[in-house]
Structures are given as structure tokens and as C-alpha cells.
Amino acid sequence: MNYKIAILFHESDRVNDTKHYAISALADTWRRDGHIVIYLFGIRNFVPADLVLVHIDLSVVPDEYITFSEQYPIVLNGKVKDIRKSSFSPYLIQSHDPYPGPVFIKTNFNFAGVPETYRLWKLPFPFSHAGYYLAKGFKIILHSLNFGKFCKPADYLQIDSLGEIPVNWFKRNDIVIQRFCPEMEDGLYHTRFYVFLGGRYYCECLSSPVPVVNSRSAVRTEYIDVHPEIERLRQELKFDYGKFDYVMHEGVPVLLDINKTIGVPKRVTPELEGARKHCAEGLYSYFR
């Protein structure tokens, strides 16, 4: 049986933006399997479909998008509203906490708040292809001025103790300060990336010589099983599709980040293509 699948994006997104997300690769798999995939940009027009996946690249999804998605018979990520680190992490600390160890400082919003800059700041440029990208260029500059030190993920900091942190940083609501809980082996930092859709998933362990571990800094990648506690947290947080970043610190899984709009790495290996196809097929379990 063939299905009609809707993917709901923010009203400020464009078709060209979708290629920067992993969901576009999954959509290609669904199309090859004979299904119809439509992209919805905003909530002005309701287009009937058998299923909708809420794919709003903001740390806090506006209520109107959640309400709009409820018109569909099957809704994926319809209960995932807030992915700010302050919404799920038990490892955040304050200036008065009696914690003597090293800390890690990052933005409270996903991806250093860049998605909020792109989607929520309105600039008076013409509603045209050129005007759209001119506005994005200006927004990058404004984002750097507004967020200062923490304007991109590479700016995240590891600091040896709370006493070294400027006092005014504890009053900022755009950053979080958490215990530094690294997973290290053979002189490398390790971070595990659990990507899932329905009952299908893959989990990568990336190794890097620097604390901020990602596809750019990694020197080694290994496919592994996900820790059961992380899968339990996924169920608790009501995620259907997304990516959880975590480490094993002193034998305990520590959830670092949660994301519902996965980006695309610069290099896509055959192994990753196969893993994505495996994940894409997890959508079909929702039709049973």
C-alpha cells in the first residue's frame, strides 16, 4: 500500500533549505518505495496526508505548529516541544553549587541558537529568492553580535572550575553550565550519536582529540549498540525521530544533547547511506 507523507517545516524555510537536513535523504527512500512525500512550509494551508512529521528547526516549537499537526491521523514528534538543554539535563550547575570539578559551557538553545536567528528575526527585505538569502547573510552578522562568545557550537568551552567563570555568565539564559563528564580512551574523547525513527536506529561512536566531538573533529567512527538507558530516555521524552548525543562517563550514560532536525555531514559514506535507509524504514511501523 502506498502512503502520503507530509513533513512540516517552519514558514521561513524554503525547498532549498531541506537538503541540509537528513530528513531529505529519508524522504528519498520513501519516494523510491512508491510513497508520496510533500513538504509543508508553515501552517497556512492544510494538505491531507496519512502522516505528518513535525520538523520545526527551533529549540521551542511554537504551539500553533503542534496544534496544526494534530489534524493528521498520525503525528510524529507531535509531543516534542522543547529541546533546550535546560529542559532535560540533570547535570546543570549554578554558582553556589559545591562542585569542585571541571565544567563545560554551551548554549541553552540547539546549535548555538542559530536556528532561532534564521527563523524568528524578521528583516524588511523583498520576498524573493535574492531577498531571502540577503536576509540570511545579515542574520548571520546579527547573530554574532547578539550571542558574542557563544555564536557557534565550536565556541563551547571546557573550564577547569566554577571559580574561573565570569560571574555575569551565571545570569545569562542563553547558555548553560554543566559538569564536564567526558568519555576518554587512548587519549581521545568519545561521543555517541544515536539516530532513530520508530523502531529503527543506528548509533555511531565518534572519537576526537578535542572535547567538542563532531563529524569535523572526529578521527575515528565506529558503529555500536545504543545503551538501554538512552532508549528509555527517548521513550520518556516522547521522541519518534531524532538524534541523541551521549557519553559513557564512569560507566554511566550521560545525555548531552537532543535534536529533532538532524543536519547533514559534509561527507556521506556508504555505511551512513545504508544506516539512513535502515532508519527510513522505521516509518512504516506507524502504519500498522
C-alpha positions as CSV (number, residue, x, y, z in Angstrom):
1,M,0.0,0.0,0.0
2,N,1.2,3.5,-0.8
3,Y,1.0,6.4,1.6
4,K,1.1,10.2,1.5
5,I,3.7,11.5,4.0
6,A,3.9,15.2,5.0
7,I,6.9,16.9,6.5
8,L,6.1,20.1,8.3
9,F,8.8,22.8,8.2
10,H,8.9,26.3,9.6
11,E,7.2,29.0,7.5
12,S,10.6,30.8,6.9
13,D,12.2,27.7,5.3
14,R,12.5,27.1,1.6
15,V,12.7,23.9,-0.6
16,N,16.5,24.6,-1.0
17,D,16.9,24.5,2.8
18,T,15.6,21.0,3.1
19,K,18.7,19.5,1.5
20,H,20.7,20.5,4.7
21,Y,18.7,18.0,6.7
22,A,18.9,14.2,7.0
23,I,15.2,14.0,6.6
24,S,15.6,14.8,2.9
25,A,17.6,11.5,2.4
26,L,14.9,9.6,4.3
27,A,12.3,11.2,2.1
28,D,14.2,10.0,-1.0
29,T,13.9,6.4,0.4
30,W,10.2,6.8,0.9
31,R,9.7,8.1,-2.6
32,R,11.7,5.2,-4.1
33,D,9.4,2.8,-2.2
34,G,6.5,4.3,-4.0
35,H,5.1,6.8,-1.4
36,I,4.2,10.4,-2.0
37,V,6.2,12.9,0.2
38,I,5.2,16.5,0.4
39,Y,6.9,19.4,2.2
40,L,4.7,21.9,4.1
41,F,6.2,25.3,4.8
42,G,4.2,26.9,7.6
43,I,0.6,26.3,8.6
44,R,-1.5,28.5,6.3
45,N,-2.7,25.6,4.2
46,F,-3.8,22.1,5.3
47,V,-2.8,19.4,2.8
48,P,-4.3,16.0,3.6
49,A,-1.8,13.2,4.2
50,D,-1.7,9.8,6.0
51,L,1.1,11.0,8.4
52,V,2.9,14.2,9.3
53,L,6.4,14.5,10.8
54,V,6.9,17.8,12.7
55,H,10.3,19.1,11.6
56,I,10.5,22.6,13.0
57,D,14.1,23.6,13.5
58,L,13.7,25.7,16.6
59,S,14.5,24.7,20.2
60,V,11.0,25.5,21.3
61,V,8.3,24.7,18.8
62,P,5.5,27.3,18.6
63,D,2.2,26.0,19.9
64,E,0.4,26.7,16.6
65,Y,2.6,24.2,14.8
66,I,1.7,21.5,17.3
67,T,-2.0,22.3,17.0
68,F,-1.8,22.3,13.2
69,S,-0.2,18.8,13.2
70,E,-3.0,17.4,15.3
71,Q,-5.3,17.5,12.2
72,Y,-3.4,14.5,10.8
73,P,-4.3,10.9,11.6
74,I,-0.6,10.0,12.6
75,V,1.7,12.7,14.0
76,L,5.4,12.1,14.6
77,N,7.3,14.3,17.1
78,G,4.0,16.0,17.9
79,K,4.8,15.9,21.6
80,V,8.4,17.1,21.3
81,K,8.1,20.9,22.0
82,D,11.2,21.9,24.0
83,I,14.7,20.6,23.4
84,R,16.7,23.3,25.2
85,K,19.4,21.7,27.4
86,S,17.8,23.2,30.5
87,S,14.7,21.2,29.7
88,F,16.3,17.7,30.2
89,S,19.8,17.8,31.6
90,P,20.2,16.9,35.3
91,Y,23.9,17.9,35.2
92,L,23.5,21.7,35.1
93,I,25.1,23.7,37.9
94,Q,24.9,27.2,39.5
95,S,27.5,29.5,41.0
96,H,26.6,28.4,44.6
97,D,26.7,24.7,43.9
98,P,29.5,22.9,45.8
99,Y,31.1,21.3,42.7
100,P,34.9,21.4,42.6
101,G,35.4,19.8,39.2
102,P,35.7,21.0,35.6
103,V,32.7,22.3,33.7
104,F,31.5,22.6,30.2
105,I,29.7,25.7,28.9
106,K,27.4,25.6,25.9
107,T,24.3,27.4,24.6
108,N,21.0,26.5,26.0
109,F,19.4,26.6,22.6
110,N,20.2,23.9,20.0
111,F,23.1,24.6,17.7
112,A,24.1,27.8,19.4
113,G,20.8,29.4,18.7
114,V,21.5,29.8,15.0
115,P,18.1,28.4,14.0
116,E,16.3,31.0,16.1
117,T,18.2,33.7,14.4
118,Y,17.3,32.5,11.0
119,R,13.6,31.9,11.6
120,L,12.5,34.4,14.3
121,W,14.2,37.6,13.3
122,K,12.2,39.5,10.6
123,L,14.1,41.7,8.3
124,P,12.5,44.1,5.7
125,F,13.9,42.5,2.5
126,P,11.8,41.8,-0.6
127,F,10.1,38.4,-0.6
128,S,12.2,37.0,-3.4
129,H,15.0,34.4,-3.8
130,A,17.7,37.1,-3.7
131,G,16.0,38.9,-0.8
132,Y,15.7,35.7,1.2
133,Y,19.4,34.9,1.0
134,L,20.4,38.6,1.6
135,A,18.4,38.5,4.8
136,K,20.1,35.3,5.9
137,G,23.5,36.9,5.4
138,F,22.5,39.9,7.6
139,K,21.1,37.5,10.2
140,I,24.5,35.7,10.5
141,I,26.1,39.1,11.3
142,L,23.4,40.0,13.8
143,H,23.7,36.5,15.4
144,S,27.4,37.0,16.0
145,L,26.8,40.4,17.6
146,N,23.9,39.2,19.8
147,F,25.4,35.9,21.1
148,G,29.0,37.1,21.3
149,K,31.3,34.4,22.6
150,F,28.9,31.6,22.0
151,C,27.7,32.2,18.5
152,K,28.5,28.7,17.1
153,P,29.0,25.2,18.5
154,A,32.7,25.3,18.1
155,D,32.7,28.1,20.8
156,Y,31.7,25.8,23.5
157,L,34.1,25.9,26.4
158,Q,35.7,23.5,28.9
159,I,36.8,25.3,32.0
160,D,38.7,23.7,35.0
161,S,36.5,25.1,37.8
162,L,33.5,27.3,38.6
163,G,35.7,30.0,40.0
164,E,37.2,30.7,36.6
165,I,33.7,31.6,35.1
166,P,32.8,35.3,34.9
167,V,30.1,36.0,37.4
168,N,27.7,37.5,34.9
169,W,27.6,34.3,32.9
170,F,25.6,32.6,35.6
171,K,22.8,35.2,35.0
172,R,22.6,34.5,31.2
173,N,19.7,32.5,30.0
174,D,21.2,31.7,26.6
175,I,24.0,29.5,28.0
176,V,24.1,26.6,30.4
177,I,27.0,25.4,32.7
178,Q,27.2,21.7,33.3
179,R,29.5,19.2,34.8
180,F,32.2,18.1,32.4
181,C,31.6,14.4,32.0
182,P,34.0,13.2,29.3
183,E,34.3,9.7,27.9
184,M,38.0,9.2,27.2
185,E,40.1,6.3,25.9
186,D,43.5,6.1,24.3
187,G,43.9,9.9,24.6
188,L,40.7,10.6,22.6
189,Y,37.3,12.0,23.6
190,H,34.4,9.8,22.6
191,T,30.8,10.8,21.9
192,R,27.9,8.5,20.9
193,F,25.3,9.6,18.4
194,Y,22.0,7.7,18.5
195,V,19.8,8.3,15.4
196,F,16.4,6.8,15.3
197,L,13.0,6.7,13.7
198,G,10.3,4.4,15.1
199,G,11.8,1.1,15.9
200,R,14.9,1.5,13.6
201,Y,18.1,3.2,14.6
202,Y,21.9,3.4,14.2
203,C,24.4,4.6,16.8
204,E,27.9,5.9,16.0
205,C,30.8,6.5,18.4
206,L,33.0,9.3,17.2
207,S,36.5,9.8,18.6
208,S,38.3,13.2,18.6
209,P,41.4,14.7,20.1
210,V,39.3,17.7,21.3
211,P,36.4,17.8,23.7
212,V,33.8,19.1,21.1
213,V,33.3,15.9,19.2
214,N,31.6,16.0,15.8
215,S,32.0,14.9,12.2
216,R,34.5,17.6,11.6
217,S,36.8,16.9,14.5
218,A,36.4,13.1,14.6
219,V,39.4,11.0,13.6
220,R,37.6,7.7,14.0
221,T,34.0,6.4,13.7
222,E,32.6,3.1,15.0
223,Y,29.0,1.7,14.8
224,I,27.8,0.5,18.2
225,D,24.7,-0.6,20.0
226,V,22.7,2.1,21.9
227,H,22.7,2.0,25.7
228,P,19.3,0.8,27.0
229,E,19.0,3.9,29.4
230,I,19.3,6.2,26.4
231,E,16.5,4.4,24.6
232,R,14.4,4.6,27.8
233,L,15.0,8.4,27.9
234,R,13.9,8.6,24.3
235,Q,10.6,7.0,25.2
236,E,10.2,9.3,28.3
237,L,10.8,12.4,26.1
238,K,8.3,11.1,23.5
239,F,10.6,11.3,20.5
240,D,9.7,9.5,17.3
241,Y,12.5,10.8,15.1
242,G,15.8,12.4,16.1
243,K,19.3,12.2,17.4
244,F,20.6,11.9,21.0
245,D,24.2,12.7,21.8
246,Y,25.6,10.9,24.9
247,V,28.8,9.7,26.6
248,M,29.6,6.9,29.0
249,H,31.1,8.6,32.0
250,E,32.4,6.3,34.7
251,G,30.2,3.6,33.4
252,V,27.0,5.8,33.4
253,P,25.3,7.1,30.2
254,V,25.1,10.9,30.3
255,L,22.8,12.6,27.8
256,L,24.4,15.7,26.3
257,D,22.0,16.9,23.6
258,I,18.7,16.0,21.9
259,N,17.8,17.0,18.4
260,K,14.7,16.5,16.2
261,T,16.0,18.2,13.0
262,I,19.2,16.3,12.1
263,G,21.7,18.0,9.9
264,V,23.7,16.5,7.0
265,P,27.5,15.9,7.4
266,K,29.8,17.1,4.7
267,R,30.9,13.5,4.0
268,V,28.3,10.8,3.5
269,T,29.9,7.3,3.5
270,P,28.2,4.2,2.0
271,E,27.9,3.0,5.6
272,L,25.9,6.1,6.5
273,E,23.7,5.8,3.5
274,G,22.9,2.2,4.5
275,A,22.2,3.3,8.0
276,R,19.9,6.0,6.9
277,K,17.9,3.6,4.6
278,H,17.6,1.3,7.6
279,C,16.2,4.2,9.7
280,A,13.9,5.4,7.0
281,E,12.1,2.0,7.0
282,G,11.2,2.6,10.7
283,L,8.4,5.0,9.4
284,Y,6.4,2.1,8.2
285,S,5.8,0.7,11.7
286,Y,3.4,3.7,12.3
287,F,1.0,2.5,9.6
288,R,0.4,-1.0,11.1
